[in-house]
Amino acid sequence: MSQDPLHTKLCDQLGIDFPIVAFTHCKDVAVAVINSGGFAVLGEAMHTPDEIAADIKWIRDRIDGKPFGVDLVLPASAPPETTLEEIQSKIPQTHLDYKQSIMDKYDVPMPKQDVGLHQWGGLSLSHGRAQLEVLLEERVPVIASGLGSPAFLLDAAHERGCLVWGLVGRTRQAKRQLEAGVDAVIAQGFDAAGHTGDMGTLSIVAEVSAIAGDTPIIAAGGITTGRHLAAALCLGASGVWTGTLWLASRESDVDMIIKERLIESEAADTVYSDSVSGFTMRVLKCPWTDEWKKPEAPRPLASPYQMILSADYTQGANDARRPDLMYEASGQGVGFVTEMKPARQIVSDMVEEALTVFDDIVGLPD
């Protein structure tokens, strides 16, 4: 081919070799992907400001000045100020009883340790803002908002030389963020792991790309192969946002039980549910999600109340070390995650497959 189809405006924006963005909660995965020519965004929504600062230093010490990103959740619907005790006091008894019935039915033990959810950025605006202040102070190269519009922080971020990315699940959200001046939009489809909307990846990426102008669009939702990368670029995206792909990597700190479940799973083994956090999200099926789909189940609470309600089940299942109880956020591309590979090989395999696809489509004969 006459030019490299994988060199996009996202590569130019970040100074990276490949338009592959790894979203991960694991620092080792982030460093491995960055040092393999891709880009990584570290999810820090569950960490304290001090922990976030330490993680930023740890990454910087290992990537020789290369750029990286940090993701927080900044939902506008979160209460301005609250405590864990206040949230717990507002959970209806009907929901507490239903939670306990699930715990009893499946013999899920109560957690052995504090689940640490009081640090989740989505619990209150004050929690999220305290985390955000660390990113601004540290001048993190890219600040991404996994929940909530980041428009309010654009001026402060840009004054410090930080790029701001927003993740959207609907085209109208993308339009608002583009008009506000975000530096990239992650257009995430229904196929995705974690918090996601109800619009398919194919549809949202094409629609958002059509209105993006010069702003890079990053495709998200079920993307786990080089074919997905090639398809996303053909739809007008400048790169891909990948999450599930890294969960079973060699560097990942995900529990080995979950890694094995992911490798054995297919798209049909995931479920779209608001029973975990109160926001719709895609996870591996488990008794918790199954029980909340039943007619007799109460309606899941809004965030952050449902997140706190589900915490005992989540941590208790992990403590019990039972694969039948445990779950993880997982996209519908999980069927292509078939073995534990080093992150460098995952990047290389994706790039090689994407280039092969482009050669098959438009390459000239020898």
C-alpha positions, 0 to 999 in steps of 0.5 A: 500500500502507498502509505501506512493505514494505521498512522492516524491523526490520533497517532499524531496527537499523541506521538504514538506508533499505533492507534490502539488505546488500552483502558486498564486498571493495571499499571503493568498492563499500561506500561507494557502497552505504552512501551509497545507503541500503543497508548494506555489510559489507567482507570483510577476511579476506585483510588484515593488522591494519594494512590492516584499520585503514586500510580502516576509517578510509578508509570512515569518512572517506566515509560521514558517520557511517553504520554499516558492517560488517566480515567475517572468517573465524573457523573453529574448525577452524583450527590455534591457531598456525602458519606458512605454511611449516608448512602447506606442509610438511604438504601430501602429495606426491600433492597437490603432484604433482596440482597440478603436473599441472594447471598443466602441462596447462593451461600455467598459469605460476607466480605472479609475486608473493607471493599473500599467503595467509599473512594469510588469517584461516582459516590459524590461530586466532591470525591470525583473533584478531589481525584481530578485535582491530582490529575491537573496538578500532575499535568497528566497528558490525557484526562478521560471521563468514563462517566459524565461530561468533561466539558467543565474541566476543559479550561483548567486542563488546557491551561496545564497542557492536558488533553481531555477525552470524553466517552459517549454512548449517544451521538447527541452526547458526542455533539455536545462534547465536540462543541465544547472543545474536547480533544477526542471523543470515545464513541462507545457501543452497546458491545462494550464492557463496563458502563455503556449505552444502548447504541451499537458500536457500528452505528455510533462510531459511524455517526460520531465520525460523520460530525467530528471534523478534525477531532479524533474519534476513538471507537469502543465496544467489543474491539479485540482483534485487528479486524475490529481495528481495521473496521473502526478506521474504515468507519472514520475512527482514528483509533480504538479503545480496548478493555476486555482485550487486556484482562487476561494478558500476562501482565494483568493483575486480574484474578486467575479465576476471572482470567480463566473465565474470560478465556472460556467465555463467548459474547453470549456469556455477558449480560447488560445490566444496571444491577451492579452500579445503577448504571447500565453496564456489561459484565460476565453473567453471574447469580447477582445479575440473574436474580435482578432480572427476575419479575419479583426483583425490586427495580435496581437503585440509581447510582451510587446506591446500587453500587453500595448495595452490590458491594457485599456480594461482589467482595464476598464472591471474590473472597469465596474464590468461587467461579460460579459467583465471580464476575468481571466487566466484559465486552462482547468481543470476549470470544476472541480472548482465547489465551494469556499473552504478553501485552506486547504480543497482543499489540503486535498481533492486532497490528499485523492482523489489521495490516493484513486486512487492509492488504487483502482489501486494497493491496496491489499484487506483487 
